[in-house]
């Protein structure tokens, strides 16, 4: 599993002109599921994402987590995170999990984030989505389960 995490002041995702997910302060997660991923990776990823100290405390230092701050998450599925560009000019997406495997894992991942007491909005799995954000910092990290 690979997640591109961005600390945001606001973020939204739109499908065919309709906003399907929207948050204020929190994290935008672009989530890729690898063909070999299983539910065993989910607790690590959920813990890492929710407990990363990437929010500023009263002294302006990055010492607080999303759980400390009480922010929200906008989680967007993104199979292209496993695009292989080593050969040719067209990415190969063979390492990305097929939708029938990826969608249940993506849904379970979001459910586990909700179990932490967080507001979690999502995009629409498999749809063409327009993602808008105001990156805060900017702070952008890549987290891999392997």
ChimeraX commands (.cxc) that place a marker at each C-alpha (Angstrom):
marker #1 position 0.00,0.00,0.00 radius 0.5
marker #1 position 1.26,3.45,-0.89 radius 0.5
marker #1 position -0.17,6.72,0.37 radius 0.5
marker #1 position 0.74,10.22,-0.70 radius 0.5
marker #1 position -0.26,12.31,2.30 radius 0.5
marker #1 position -0.74,16.06,2.09 radius 0.5
marker #1 position -1.48,18.33,5.02 radius 0.5
marker #1 position -4.27,20.62,3.83 radius 0.5
marker #1 position -6.22,23.67,4.90 radius 0.5
marker #1 position -9.10,22.38,2.73 radius 0.5
marker #1 position -9.66,19.71,0.08 radius 0.5
marker #1 position -12.49,18.38,-2.04 radius 0.5
marker #1 position -13.18,15.82,-4.72 radius 0.5
marker #1 position -15.72,16.27,-7.49 radius 0.5
marker #1 position -17.21,13.66,-9.84 radius 0.5
marker #1 position -19.14,14.85,-12.90 radius 0.5
marker #1 position -19.62,18.31,-11.41 radius 0.5
marker #1 position -20.84,17.07,-8.00 radius 0.5
marker #1 position -18.75,17.36,-4.82 radius 0.5
marker #1 position -18.63,13.84,-3.33 radius 0.5
marker #1 position -16.13,14.51,-0.53 radius 0.5
marker #1 position -14.91,17.63,1.22 radius 0.5
marker #1 position -12.91,18.54,4.33 radius 0.5
marker #1 position -11.45,21.57,6.01 radius 0.5
marker #1 position -8.18,21.25,7.99 radius 0.5
marker #1 position -6.66,17.78,7.89 radius 0.5
marker #1 position -5.08,15.33,5.47 radius 0.5
marker #1 position -5.64,14.51,1.83 radius 0.5
marker #1 position -4.66,10.89,1.19 radius 0.5
marker #1 position -4.01,9.55,-2.30 radius 0.5
marker #1 position -4.20,5.79,-1.75 radius 0.5
marker #1 position -2.73,3.09,-3.99 radius 0.5
marker #1 position -3.26,-0.62,-3.36 radius 0.5
marker #1 position -0.54,-3.02,-4.58 radius 0.5
marker #1 position -1.44,-6.40,-6.07 radius 0.5
marker #1 position 0.20,-8.17,-3.09 radius 0.5
marker #1 position -1.43,-6.04,-0.36 radius 0.5
marker #1 position -3.58,-7.65,2.30 radius 0.5
marker #1 position -5.54,-6.39,5.28 radius 0.5
marker #1 position -2.49,-7.09,7.48 radius 0.5
marker #1 position -0.93,-3.81,6.27 radius 0.5
marker #1 position -3.92,-1.70,7.29 radius 0.5
marker #1 position -3.23,-1.28,11.04 radius 0.5
marker #1 position 0.33,-0.08,10.36 radius 0.5
marker #1 position -0.81,2.41,7.74 radius 0.5
marker #1 position -3.70,3.72,9.83 radius 0.5
marker #1 position -1.47,4.14,12.88 radius 0.5
marker #1 position 1.32,5.81,10.92 radius 0.5
marker #1 position -1.02,8.27,9.19 radius 0.5
marker #1 position -3.05,9.25,12.24 radius 0.5
marker #1 position -0.09,9.51,14.63 radius 0.5
marker #1 position 2.48,11.29,12.43 radius 0.5
marker #1 position 3.51,14.51,14.16 radius 0.5
marker #1 position 3.16,16.86,11.20 radius 0.5
marker #1 position 0.88,19.55,12.66 radius 0.5
marker #1 position 2.22,22.58,14.47 radius 0.5
marker #1 position 1.84,22.97,18.22 radius 0.5
marker #1 position 1.46,26.33,20.00 radius 0.5
marker #1 position 5.23,26.92,19.54 radius 0.5
marker #1 position 5.04,26.44,15.78 radius 0.5
marker #1 position 6.87,23.09,15.88 radius 0.5
marker #1 position 5.57,19.99,14.09 radius 0.5
marker #1 position 4.78,18.10,17.30 radius 0.5
marker #1 position 1.12,17.16,16.95 radius 0.5
marker #1 position -0.70,14.46,15.04 radius 0.5
marker #1 position -4.02,14.48,13.25 radius 0.5
marker #1 position -5.50,12.79,16.33 radius 0.5
marker #1 position -4.11,15.60,18.53 radius 0.5
marker #1 position -5.50,18.27,16.22 radius 0.5
marker #1 position -8.88,16.64,15.56 radius 0.5
marker #1 position -8.69,17.21,11.81 radius 0.5
marker #1 position -10.40,15.28,9.03 radius 0.5
marker #1 position -9.29,13.03,6.16 radius 0.5
marker #1 position -10.18,13.08,2.48 radius 0.5
marker #1 position -9.18,9.67,1.11 radius 0.5
marker #1 position -8.97,9.21,-2.67 radius 0.5
marker #1 position -8.16,5.93,-4.41 radius 0.5
marker #1 position -5.32,6.26,-6.91 radius 0.5
marker #1 position -4.09,3.13,-8.70 radius 0.5
marker #1 position -1.62,5.25,-10.69 radius 0.5
marker #1 position 0.66,5.39,-7.62 radius 0.5
marker #1 position 1.87,1.96,-8.76 radius 0.5
marker #1 position 2.61,3.06,-12.32 radius 0.5
marker #1 position 5.94,1.70,-13.54 radius 0.5
marker #1 position 7.69,4.14,-15.87 radius 0.5
marker #1 position 11.02,2.33,-16.23 radius 0.5
marker #1 position 10.37,1.18,-19.82 radius 0.5
marker #1 position 9.02,3.20,-22.70 radius 0.5
marker #1 position 6.82,6.24,-22.42 radius 0.5
marker #1 position 3.57,4.70,-21.28 radius 0.5
marker #1 position 3.22,3.73,-17.60 radius 0.5
marker #1 position 2.55,0.08,-16.79 radius 0.5
marker #1 position -0.01,-0.42,-14.01 radius 0.5
marker #1 position 0.36,-4.19,-13.59 radius 0.5
marker #1 position 1.52,-3.85,-9.96 radius 0.5
marker #1 position -1.68,-2.06,-8.94 radius 0.5
marker #1 position -4.33,-4.33,-7.46 radius 0.5
marker #1 position -7.32,-5.15,-9.67 radius 0.5
marker #1 position -10.49,-3.25,-8.69 radius 0.5
marker #1 position -12.17,-6.34,-7.20 radius 0.5
marker #1 position -9.30,-6.59,-4.70 radius 0.5
marker #1 position -8.45,-2.91,-4.30 radius 0.5
marker #1 position -11.92,-1.56,-3.58 radius 0.5
marker #1 position -12.65,-3.74,-0.51 radius 0.5
marker #1 position -9.18,-2.98,0.93 radius 0.5
marker #1 position -9.64,0.74,0.26 radius 0.5
marker #1 position -13.05,0.67,1.98 radius 0.5
marker #1 position -11.66,-1.27,4.96 radius 0.5
marker #1 position -8.75,1.17,5.24 radius 0.5
marker #1 position -11.19,4.10,5.44 radius 0.5
marker #1 position -13.34,2.27,7.97 radius 0.5
marker #1 position -10.31,1.70,10.20 radius 0.5
marker #1 position -9.50,5.42,9.97 radius 0.5
marker #1 position -13.08,6.17,11.09 radius 0.5
marker #1 position -12.64,3.79,14.05 radius 0.5
marker #1 position -9.96,6.22,15.29 radius 0.5
marker #1 position -12.75,8.76,15.72 radius 0.5
marker #1 position -11.89,10.81,12.66 radius 0.5
marker #1 position -14.18,12.31,10.04 radius 0.5
marker #1 position -13.27,10.52,6.79 radius 0.5
marker #1 position -14.62,11.64,3.43 radius 0.5
marker #1 position -13.80,9.77,0.22 radius 0.5
marker #1 position -13.81,10.12,-3.50 radius 0.5
marker #1 position -15.69,7.66,-5.69 radius 0.5
marker #1 position -13.71,4.48,-6.36 radius 0.5
marker #1 position -12.93,3.97,-10.04 radius 0.5
marker #1 position -14.37,7.31,-11.18 radius 0.5
marker #1 position -12.64,10.17,-12.97 radius 0.5
marker #1 position -12.24,12.67,-10.15 radius 0.5
marker #1 position -11.22,16.30,-9.89 radius 0.5
marker #1 position -9.28,16.81,-6.65 radius 0.5
marker #1 position -8.80,20.33,-5.28 radius 0.5
marker #1 position -6.70,21.25,-2.29 radius 0.5
marker #1 position -5.02,24.03,-0.42 radius 0.5
marker #1 position -1.76,22.43,0.70 radius 0.5
marker #1 position -0.73,23.61,4.17 radius 0.5
marker #1 position 3.00,24.20,4.42 radius 0.5
marker #1 position 3.35,22.59,1.96 radius 0.5
marker #1 position 3.71,19.27,3.77 radius 0.5
marker #1 position 3.67,16.21,1.52 radius 0.5
marker #1 position 4.90,12.73,2.49 radius 0.5
marker #1 position 4.90,9.28,0.88 radius 0.5
marker #1 position 4.17,6.31,3.12 radius 0.5
marker #1 position 4.68,2.72,1.98 radius 0.5
marker #1 position 3.51,-0.34,3.86 radius 0.5
marker #1 position 6.51,-2.40,2.76 radius 0.5
marker link #1:1,2 radius 0.2
marker link #1:2,3 radius 0.2
marker link #1:3,4 radius 0.2
marker link #1:4,5 radius 0.2
marker link #1:5,6 radius 0.2
marker link #1:6,7 radius 0.2
marker link #1:7,8 radius 0.2
marker link #1:8,9 radius 0.2
marker link #1:9,10 radius 0.2
marker link #1:10,11 radius 0.2
marker link #1:11,12 radius 0.2
marker link #1:12,13 radius 0.2
marker link #1:13,14 radius 0.2
marker link #1:14,15 radius 0.2
marker link #1:15,16 radius 0.2
marker link #1:16,17 radius 0.2
marker link #1:17,18 radius 0.2
marker link #1:18,19 radius 0.2
marker link #1:19,20 radius 0.2
marker link #1:20,21 radius 0.2
marker link #1:21,22 radius 0.2
marker link #1:22,23 radius 0.2
marker link #1:23,24 radius 0.2
marker link #1:24,25 radius 0.2
marker link #1:25,26 radius 0.2
marker link #1:26,27 radius 0.2
marker link #1:27,28 radius 0.2
marker link #1:28,29 radius 0.2
marker link #1:29,30 radius 0.2
marker link #1:30,31 radius 0.2
marker link #1:31,32 radius 0.2
marker link #1:32,33 radius 0.2
marker link #1:33,34 radius 0.2
marker link #1:34,35 radius 0.2
marker link #1:35,36 radius 0.2
marker link #1:36,37 radius 0.2
marker link #1:37,38 radius 0.2
marker link #1:38,39 radius 0.2
marker link #1:39,40 radius 0.2
marker link #1:40,41 radius 0.2
marker link #1:41,42 radius 0.2
marker link #1:42,43 radius 0.2
marker link #1:43,44 radius 0.2
marker link #1:44,45 radius 0.2
marker link #1:45,46 radius 0.2
marker link #1:46,47 radius 0.2
marker link #1:47,48 radius 0.2
marker link #1:48,49 radius 0.2
marker link #1:49,50 radius 0.2
marker link #1:50,51 radius 0.2
marker link #1:51,52 radius 0.2
marker link #1:52,53 radius 0.2
marker link #1:53,54 radius 0.2
marker link #1:54,55 radius 0.2
marker link #1:55,56 radius 0.2
marker link #1:56,57 radius 0.2
marker link #1:57,58 radius 0.2
marker link #1:58,59 radius 0.2
marker link #1:59,60 radius 0.2
marker link #1:60,61 radius 0.2
marker link #1:61,62 radius 0.2
marker link #1:62,63 radius 0.2
marker link #1:63,64 radius 0.2
marker link #1:64,65 radius 0.2
marker link #1:65,66 radius 0.2
marker link #1:66,67 radius 0.2
marker link #1:67,68 radius 0.2
marker link #1:68,69 radius 0.2
marker link #1:69,70 radius 0.2
marker link #1:70,71 radius 0.2
marker link #1:71,72 radius 0.2
marker link #1:72,73 radius 0.2
marker link #1:73,74 radius 0.2
marker link #1:74,75 radius 0.2
marker link #1:75,76 radius 0.2
marker link #1:76,77 radius 0.2
marker link #1:77,78 radius 0.2
marker link #1:78,79 radius 0.2
marker link #1:79,80 radius 0.2
marker link #1:80,81 radius 0.2
marker link #1:81,82 radius 0.2
marker link #1:82,83 radius 0.2
marker link #1:83,84 radius 0.2
marker link #1:84,85 radius 0.2
marker link #1:85,86 radius 0.2
marker link #1:86,87 radius 0.2
marker link #1:87,88 radius 0.2
marker link #1:88,89 radius 0.2
marker link #1:89,90 radius 0.2
marker link #1:90,91 radius 0.2
marker link #1:91,92 radius 0.2
marker link #1:92,93 radius 0.2
marker link #1:93,94 radius 0.2
marker link #1:94,95 radius 0.2
marker link #1:95,96 radius 0.2
marker link #1:96,97 radius 0.2
marker link #1:97,98 radius 0.2
marker link #1:98,99 radius 0.2
marker link #1:99,100 radius 0.2
marker link #1:100,101 radius 0.2
marker link #1:101,102 radius 0.2
marker link #1:102,103 radius 0.2
marker link #1:103,104 radius 0.2
marker link #1:104,105 radius 0.2
marker link #1:105,106 radius 0.2
marker link #1:106,107 radius 0.2
marker link #1:107,108 radius 0.2
marker link #1:108,109 radius 0.2
marker link #1:109,110 radius 0.2
marker link #1:110,111 radius 0.2
marker link #1:111,112 radius 0.2
marker link #1:112,113 radius 0.2
marker link #1:113,114 radius 0.2
marker link #1:114,115 radius 0.2
marker link #1:115,116 radius 0.2
marker link #1:116,117 radius 0.2
marker link #1:117,118 radius 0.2
marker link #1:118,119 radius 0.2
marker link #1:119,120 radius 0.2
marker link #1:120,121 radius 0.2
marker link #1:121,122 radius 0.2
marker link #1:122,123 radius 0.2
marker link #1:123,124 radius 0.2
marker link #1:124,125 radius 0.2
marker link #1:125,126 radius 0.2
marker link #1:126,127 radius 0.2
marker link #1:127,128 radius 0.2
marker link #1:128,129 radius 0.2
marker link #1:129,130 radius 0.2
marker link #1:130,131 radius 0.2
marker link #1:131,132 radius 0.2
marker link #1:132,133 radius 0.2
marker link #1:133,134 radius 0.2
marker link #1:134,135 radius 0.2
marker link #1:135,136 radius 0.2
marker link #1:136,137 radius 0.2
marker link #1:137,138 radius 0.2
marker link #1:138,139 radius 0.2
marker link #1:139,140 radius 0.2
marker link #1:140,141 radius 0.2
marker link #1:141,142 radius 0.2
marker link #1:142,143 radius 0.2
marker link #1:143,144 radius 0.2
marker link #1:144,145 radius 0.2
marker link #1:145,146 radius 0.2
view
